[in-house]
Structure formats: structure tokens, C-alpha cells
Amino acid sequence: MYRIKISPKLDEIIQKLDKKNKKQVDIILKKAGEIAENPHRYKNLRAPLNNLKRVHIDKHFGYC
């Protein structure tokens, strides 16, 4: 299991989102926990970003 380090800027964004949409914040935090357990489960992006993974969050996807 890995640790997740949240930058101050990301923490600020999550706090703003928490005021607007608590459900989405819960989904993001749950997905972050899944990523911490097994980050190799997710698909790599194409070059030149192939060191990043693609993760679906709700109907959208993000990078990790």
C-alpha cells in the first residue's frame, strides 16, 4: 500500500468542491484510496505522458 500526498493547491480545490458537490468529493477520495492500494491496476496514457495513469472518476477521467 502506498501513501497519498495531497499538495496544498489540491487541498484548496477539494475544499472548494466540497462546498459545491460533496458526492463528487467522496467519489474522488474513495478512488484515491483505491489508487493507493494498487496503482498498477489502471491504464497508462499514451506517449509522452506514458508515466501517468488514466483513472475514471464518475463519468470523467483524471490523471495520477
N, C-alpha and C positions, 0 to 999 in steps of 0.2 A: 504494500500500500504506500502511496506517495502522499506528500503534503501539498496543499494548495496554498500558494502565496498570492494574496489579493493586494494589488497596488492601491495607494491612496486615491488615485483618479478613478479606478474601477469601483472602489468602495463608495465614492461620491455618486457615481452613476447609479449604482444599485440602490442607494438610499433615495434618490430622486424617483427611481422606478417603483420603489416600494410604496411611495405615496400615491402613485397613479394606478399601479396594477400589481397587487400582492400575489395574485395567482401566478403571474409570469416570473416573479422573483423566486417563488417556491420551486417552480419548474427549473429555473437556472441553477439554484443551489442544489437541487436533487441531482441534476445532470453533472454538476461539478463533483459531487460525491462519487458518482459512477466513474467519472474520468480518473479520480484519484485511486480507485480500486484497480482499474485495468485500462491504462491509456492506449494500449496497443490494439484494443478492440475496434477502434474507429479507423476509417479510411483516410489514406494520405491524399493531400491535394496534388495537383499537377505541378511540374517544374515551372518556375524556380521556387515555388513555395512548398516543395515536397517534404520539408521537415515539419510542416504543420499538419494537423488532422482536421477533418471536417466532422462536425457534430450537429445533429438536428436537435433544435430546441423548439418545441411546439411545432409550428408549421414552417419555421425558418431554420437556417443553419448558421453556425458560427465557427470560429477557428479556435484551436487550442494548441 
